Amino acid sequence: MSEEESQPIQQLRNIGPQSSIWLRAVGINTIGDLRRLGPALAYRLVCTKFTGSLNLLWALAAGLEGRDWRELTEKEKQDLKASLAEMADTRQ
């Protein structure tokens, strides 16, 4: 595991105190945990316990790339939404 992967989730770019609390509450404690799950699944897990906005999804995805969440393109956002929809479809 790389040094970044073992860093606490609150060290990820874009993640504030409340988001890190939510992520830890669903078992996502390190950046490596988030990377293994992926941003869409992590977002869905958080939303099972808390009311998160899509900005959290954007923050997770961009943070894993070291980018500001506001830099995501509309295409990237649409792809993330499609991942969420695909997860919902497979649960039914």
Chimera marker file (.cmm) of the C-alpha trace (Angstrom):
<marker_set name="trace">
<marker id="1" x="0.000" y="0.000" z="0.000" r="1" g="1" b="0" radius="0.5"/>
<marker id="2" x="1.408" y="3.392" z="-0.959" r="1" g="1" b="0" radius="0.5"/>
<marker id="3" x="1.812" y="6.159" z="1.563" r="1" g="1" b="0" radius="0.5"/>
<marker id="4" x="-1.135" y="8.047" z="0.042" r="1" g="1" b="0" radius="0.5"/>
<marker id="5" x="-3.383" y="4.990" z="0.216" r="1" g="1" b="0" radius="0.5"/>
<marker id="6" x="-2.846" y="4.659" z="3.958" r="1" g="1" b="0" radius="0.5"/>
<marker id="7" x="-3.592" y="8.327" z="4.673" r="1" g="1" b="0" radius="0.5"/>
<marker id="8" x="-6.755" y="9.093" z="6.651" r="1" g="1" b="0" radius="0.5"/>
<marker id="9" x="-9.746" y="9.935" z="4.485" r="1" g="1" b="0" radius="0.5"/>
<marker id="10" x="-9.850" y="13.494" z="5.819" r="1" g="1" b="0" radius="0.5"/>
<marker id="11" x="-6.529" y="14.109" z="4.018" r="1" g="1" b="0" radius="0.5"/>
<marker id="12" x="-8.213" y="13.674" z="0.624" r="1" g="1" b="0" radius="0.5"/>
<marker id="13" x="-8.612" y="16.876" z="-1.329" r="1" g="1" b="0" radius="0.5"/>
<marker id="14" x="-12.181" y="18.273" z="-1.259" r="1" g="1" b="0" radius="0.5"/>
<marker id="15" x="-13.170" y="16.377" z="1.896" r="1" g="1" b="0" radius="0.5"/>
<marker id="16" x="-14.288" y="18.531" z="4.787" r="1" g="1" b="0" radius="0.5"/>
<marker id="17" x="-14.969" y="17.584" z="8.389" r="1" g="1" b="0" radius="0.5"/>
<marker id="18" x="-18.589" y="16.506" z="7.886" r="1" g="1" b="0" radius="0.5"/>
<marker id="19" x="-17.854" y="14.407" z="4.816" r="1" g="1" b="0" radius="0.5"/>
<marker id="20" x="-15.005" y="12.650" z="6.607" r="1" g="1" b="0" radius="0.5"/>
<marker id="21" x="-17.338" y="11.838" z="9.519" r="1" g="1" b="0" radius="0.5"/>
<marker id="22" x="-19.865" y="10.339" z="7.104" r="1" g="1" b="0" radius="0.5"/>
<marker id="23" x="-17.215" y="8.338" z="5.270" r="1" g="1" b="0" radius="0.5"/>
<marker id="24" x="-15.729" y="6.933" z="8.467" r="1" g="1" b="0" radius="0.5"/>
<marker id="25" x="-19.236" y="6.051" z="9.705" r="1" g="1" b="0" radius="0.5"/>
<marker id="26" x="-19.635" y="3.697" z="6.729" r="1" g="1" b="0" radius="0.5"/>
<marker id="27" x="-16.177" y="2.173" z="7.142" r="1" g="1" b="0" radius="0.5"/>
<marker id="28" x="-14.186" y="4.300" z="4.713" r="1" g="1" b="0" radius="0.5"/>
<marker id="29" x="-11.260" y="5.319" z="6.878" r="1" g="1" b="0" radius="0.5"/>
<marker id="30" x="-8.405" y="5.750" z="4.407" r="1" g="1" b="0" radius="0.5"/>
<marker id="31" x="-7.861" y="7.012" z="0.891" r="1" g="1" b="0" radius="0.5"/>
<marker id="32" x="-7.081" y="3.401" z="-0.029" r="1" g="1" b="0" radius="0.5"/>
<marker id="33" x="-10.500" y="2.290" z="1.259" r="1" g="1" b="0" radius="0.5"/>
<marker id="34" x="-12.138" y="4.859" z="-1.009" r="1" g="1" b="0" radius="0.5"/>
<marker id="35" x="-10.009" y="3.915" z="-4.000" r="1" g="1" b="0" radius="0.5"/>
<marker id="36" x="-10.892" y="0.208" z="-3.577" r="1" g="1" b="0" radius="0.5"/>
<marker id="37" x="-14.634" y="0.939" z="-3.442" r="1" g="1" b="0" radius="0.5"/>
<marker id="38" x="-14.662" y="3.722" z="-6.001" r="1" g="1" b="0" radius="0.5"/>
<marker id="39" x="-16.442" y="7.049" z="-5.614" r="1" g="1" b="0" radius="0.5"/>
<marker id="40" x="-19.895" y="5.897" z="-6.767" r="1" g="1" b="0" radius="0.5"/>
<marker id="41" x="-20.170" y="2.980" z="-4.327" r="1" g="1" b="0" radius="0.5"/>
<marker id="42" x="-18.728" y="5.082" z="-1.503" r="1" g="1" b="0" radius="0.5"/>
<marker id="43" x="-21.333" y="7.765" z="-2.212" r="1" g="1" b="0" radius="0.5"/>
<marker id="44" x="-24.138" y="5.180" z="-2.191" r="1" g="1" b="0" radius="0.5"/>
<marker id="45" x="-22.929" y="3.799" z="1.137" r="1" g="1" b="0" radius="0.5"/>
<marker id="46" x="-22.900" y="7.276" z="2.677" r="1" g="1" b="0" radius="0.5"/>
<marker id="47" x="-26.405" y="7.925" z="1.333" r="1" g="1" b="0" radius="0.5"/>
<marker id="48" x="-27.724" y="4.815" z="3.102" r="1" g="1" b="0" radius="0.5"/>
<marker id="49" x="-27.127" y="6.612" z="6.430" r="1" g="1" b="0" radius="0.5"/>
<marker id="50" x="-26.920" y="10.313" z="5.616" r="1" g="1" b="0" radius="0.5"/>
<marker id="51" x="-28.343" y="12.820" z="3.170" r="1" g="1" b="0" radius="0.5"/>
<marker id="52" x="-25.489" y="13.639" z="0.822" r="1" g="1" b="0" radius="0.5"/>
<marker id="53" x="-25.692" y="15.792" z="-2.268" r="1" g="1" b="0" radius="0.5"/>
<marker id="54" x="-24.089" y="14.959" z="-5.576" r="1" g="1" b="0" radius="0.5"/>
<marker id="55" x="-21.362" y="17.424" z="-4.636" r="1" g="1" b="0" radius="0.5"/>
<marker id="56" x="-20.040" y="14.683" z="-2.342" r="1" g="1" b="0" radius="0.5"/>
<marker id="57" x="-19.811" y="12.311" z="-5.301" r="1" g="1" b="0" radius="0.5"/>
<marker id="58" x="-17.996" y="14.961" z="-7.328" r="1" g="1" b="0" radius="0.5"/>
<marker id="59" x="-15.651" y="15.642" z="-4.379" r="1" g="1" b="0" radius="0.5"/>
<marker id="60" x="-14.788" y="11.949" z="-3.983" r="1" g="1" b="0" radius="0.5"/>
<marker id="61" x="-14.142" y="11.364" z="-7.674" r="1" g="1" b="0" radius="0.5"/>
<marker id="62" x="-12.069" y="14.498" z="-8.179" r="1" g="1" b="0" radius="0.5"/>
<marker id="63" x="-10.226" y="14.047" z="-4.879" r="1" g="1" b="0" radius="0.5"/>
<marker id="64" x="-8.950" y="10.645" z="-5.942" r="1" g="1" b="0" radius="0.5"/>
<marker id="65" x="-7.398" y="12.398" z="-8.933" r="1" g="1" b="0" radius="0.5"/>
<marker id="66" x="-6.009" y="15.273" z="-6.864" r="1" g="1" b="0" radius="0.5"/>
<marker id="67" x="-8.384" y="17.729" z="-8.517" r="1" g="1" b="0" radius="0.5"/>
<marker id="68" x="-10.857" y="20.291" z="-7.241" r="1" g="1" b="0" radius="0.5"/>
<marker id="69" x="-14.410" y="18.959" z="-7.550" r="1" g="1" b="0" radius="0.5"/>
<marker id="70" x="-15.443" y="22.045" z="-9.535" r="1" g="1" b="0" radius="0.5"/>
<marker id="71" x="-13.029" y="21.010" z="-12.294" r="1" g="1" b="0" radius="0.5"/>
<marker id="72" x="-15.071" y="17.933" z="-13.250" r="1" g="1" b="0" radius="0.5"/>
<marker id="73" x="-16.541" y="18.196" z="-16.714" r="1" g="1" b="0" radius="0.5"/>
<marker id="74" x="-20.216" y="17.618" z="-17.414" r="1" g="1" b="0" radius="0.5"/>
<marker id="75" x="-19.231" y="14.367" z="-19.152" r="1" g="1" b="0" radius="0.5"/>
<marker id="76" x="-17.410" y="13.163" z="-16.039" r="1" g="1" b="0" radius="0.5"/>
<marker id="77" x="-20.440" y="14.042" z="-13.904" r="1" g="1" b="0" radius="0.5"/>
<marker id="78" x="-22.775" y="12.250" z="-16.286" r="1" g="1" b="0" radius="0.5"/>
<marker id="79" x="-20.518" y="9.168" z="-16.203" r="1" g="1" b="0" radius="0.5"/>
<marker id="80" x="-20.616" y="9.179" z="-12.397" r="1" g="1" b="0" radius="0.5"/>
<marker id="81" x="-24.416" y="9.492" z="-12.431" r="1" g="1" b="0" radius="0.5"/>
<marker id="82" x="-24.569" y="6.601" z="-14.903" r="1" g="1" b="0" radius="0.5"/>
<marker id="83" x="-22.481" y="4.494" z="-12.495" r="1" g="1" b="0" radius="0.5"/>
<marker id="84" x="-25.002" y="5.236" z="-9.746" r="1" g="1" b="0" radius="0.5"/>
<marker id="85" x="-27.922" y="4.330" z="-12.000" r="1" g="1" b="0" radius="0.5"/>
<marker id="86" x="-26.202" y="1.099" z="-13.009" r="1" g="1" b="0" radius="0.5"/>
<marker id="87" x="-25.770" y="0.147" z="-9.356" r="1" g="1" b="0" radius="0.5"/>
<marker id="88" x="-29.443" y="0.827" z="-8.719" r="1" g="1" b="0" radius="0.5"/>
<marker id="89" x="-30.408" y="-1.346" z="-11.698" r="1" g="1" b="0" radius="0.5"/>
<marker id="90" x="-28.337" y="-4.295" z="-10.503" r="1" g="1" b="0" radius="0.5"/>
<marker id="91" x="-29.927" y="-4.154" z="-7.038" r="1" g="1" b="0" radius="0.5"/>
<marker id="92" x="-33.408" y="-4.776" z="-8.424" r="1" g="1" b="0" radius="0.5"/>
<link id1="1" id2="2" r="1" g="1" b="0" radius="0.2"/>
<link id1="2" id2="3" r="1" g="1" b="0" radius="0.2"/>
<link id1="3" id2="4" r="1" g="1" b="0" radius="0.2"/>
<link id1="4" id2="5" r="1" g="1" b="0" radius="0.2"/>
<link id1="5" id2="6" r="1" g="1" b="0" radius="0.2"/>
<link id1="6" id2="7" r="1" g="1" b="0" radius="0.2"/>
<link id1="7" id2="8" r="1" g="1" b="0" radius="0.2"/>
<link id1="8" id2="9" r="1" g="1" b="0" radius="0.2"/>
<link id1="9" id2="10" r="1" g="1" b="0" radius="0.2"/>
<link id1="10" id2="11" r="1" g="1" b="0" radius="0.2"/>
<link id1="11" id2="12" r="1" g="1" b="0" radius="0.2"/>
<link id1="12" id2="13" r="1" g="1" b="0" radius="0.2"/>
<link id1="13" id2="14" r="1" g="1" b="0" radius="0.2"/>
<link id1="14" id2="15" r="1" g="1" b="0" radius="0.2"/>
<link id1="15" id2="16" r="1" g="1" b="0" radius="0.2"/>
<link id1="16" id2="17" r="1" g="1" b="0" radius="0.2"/>
<link id1="17" id2="18" r="1" g="1" b="0" radius="0.2"/>
<link id1="18" id2="19" r="1" g="1" b="0" radius="0.2"/>
<link id1="19" id2="20" r="1" g="1" b="0" radius="0.2"/>
<link id1="20" id2="21" r="1" g="1" b="0" radius="0.2"/>
<link id1="21" id2="22" r="1" g="1" b="0" radius="0.2"/>
<link id1="22" id2="23" r="1" g="1" b="0" radius="0.2"/>
<link id1="23" id2="24" r="1" g="1" b="0" radius="0.2"/>
<link id1="24" id2="25" r="1" g="1" b="0" radius="0.2"/>
<link id1="25" id2="26" r="1" g="1" b="0" radius="0.2"/>
<link id1="26" id2="27" r="1" g="1" b="0" radius="0.2"/>
<link id1="27" id2="28" r="1" g="1" b="0" radius="0.2"/>
<link id1="28" id2="29" r="1" g="1" b="0" radius="0.2"/>
<link id1="29" id2="30" r="1" g="1" b="0" radius="0.2"/>
<link id1="30" id2="31" r="1" g="1" b="0" radius="0.2"/>
<link id1="31" id2="32" r="1" g="1" b="0" radius="0.2"/>
<link id1="32" id2="33" r="1" g="1" b="0" radius="0.2"/>
<link id1="33" id2="34" r="1" g="1" b="0" radius="0.2"/>
<link id1="34" id2="35" r="1" g="1" b="0" radius="0.2"/>
<link id1="35" id2="36" r="1" g="1" b="0" radius="0.2"/>
<link id1="36" id2="37" r="1" g="1" b="0" radius="0.2"/>
<link id1="37" id2="38" r="1" g="1" b="0" radius="0.2"/>
<link id1="38" id2="39" r="1" g="1" b="0" radius="0.2"/>
<link id1="39" id2="40" r="1" g="1" b="0" radius="0.2"/>
<link id1="40" id2="41" r="1" g="1" b="0" radius="0.2"/>
<link id1="41" id2="42" r="1" g="1" b="0" radius="0.2"/>
<link id1="42" id2="43" r="1" g="1" b="0" radius="0.2"/>
<link id1="43" id2="44" r="1" g="1" b="0" radius="0.2"/>
<link id1="44" id2="45" r="1" g="1" b="0" radius="0.2"/>
<link id1="45" id2="46" r="1" g="1" b="0" radius="0.2"/>
<link id1="46" id2="47" r="1" g="1" b="0" radius="0.2"/>
<link id1="47" id2="48" r="1" g="1" b="0" radius="0.2"/>
<link id1="48" id2="49" r="1" g="1" b="0" radius="0.2"/>
<link id1="49" id2="50" r="1" g="1" b="0" radius="0.2"/>
<link id1="50" id2="51" r="1" g="1" b="0" radius="0.2"/>
<link id1="51" id2="52" r="1" g="1" b="0" radius="0.2"/>
<link id1="52" id2="53" r="1" g="1" b="0" radius="0.2"/>
<link id1="53" id2="54" r="1" g="1" b="0" radius="0.2"/>
<link id1="54" id2="55" r="1" g="1" b="0" radius="0.2"/>
<link id1="55" id2="56" r="1" g="1" b="0" radius="0.2"/>
<link id1="56" id2="57" r="1" g="1" b="0" radius="0.2"/>
<link id1="57" id2="58" r="1" g="1" b="0" radius="0.2"/>
<link id1="58" id2="59" r="1" g="1" b="0" radius="0.2"/>
<link id1="59" id2="60" r="1" g="1" b="0" radius="0.2"/>
<link id1="60" id2="61" r="1" g="1" b="0" radius="0.2"/>
<link id1="61" id2="62" r="1" g="1" b="0" radius="0.2"/>
<link id1="62" id2="63" r="1" g="1" b="0" radius="0.2"/>
<link id1="63" id2="64" r="1" g="1" b="0" radius="0.2"/>
<link id1="64" id2="65" r="1" g="1" b="0" radius="0.2"/>
<link id1="65" id2="66" r="1" g="1" b="0" radius="0.2"/>
<link id1="66" id2="67" r="1" g="1" b="0" radius="0.2"/>
<link id1="67" id2="68" r="1" g="1" b="0" radius="0.2"/>
<link id1="68" id2="69" r="1" g="1" b="0" radius="0.2"/>
<link id1="69" id2="70" r="1" g="1" b="0" radius="0.2"/>
<link id1="70" id2="71" r="1" g="1" b="0" radius="0.2"/>
<link id1="71" id2="72" r="1" g="1" b="0" radius="0.2"/>
<link id1="72" id2="73" r="1" g="1" b="0" radius="0.2"/>
<link id1="73" id2="74" r="1" g="1" b="0" radius="0.2"/>
<link id1="74" id2="75" r="1" g="1" b="0" radius="0.2"/>
<link id1="75" id2="76" r="1" g="1" b="0" radius="0.2"/>
<link id1="76" id2="77" r="1" g="1" b="0" radius="0.2"/>
<link id1="77" id2="78" r="1" g="1" b="0" radius="0.2"/>
<link id1="78" id2="79" r="1" g="1" b="0" radius="0.2"/>
<link id1="79" id2="80" r="1" g="1" b="0" radius="0.2"/>
<link id1="80" id2="81" r="1" g="1" b="0" radius="0.2"/>
<link id1="81" id2="82" r="1" g="1" b="0" radius="0.2"/>
<link id1="82" id2="83" r="1" g="1" b="0" radius="0.2"/>
<link id1="83" id2="84" r="1" g="1" b="0" radius="0.2"/>
<link id1="84" id2="85" r="1" g="1" b="0" radius="0.2"/>
<link id1="85" id2="86" r="1" g="1" b="0" radius="0.2"/>
<link id1="86" id2="87" r="1" g="1" b="0" radius="0.2"/>
<link id1="87" id2="88" r="1" g="1" b="0" radius="0.2"/>
<link id1="88" id2="89" r="1" g="1" b="0" radius="0.2"/>
<link id1="89" id2="90" r="1" g="1" b="0" radius="0.2"/>
<link id1="90" id2="91" r="1" g="1" b="0" radius="0.2"/>
<link id1="91" id2="92" r="1" g="1" b="0" radius="0.2"/>
</marker_set>
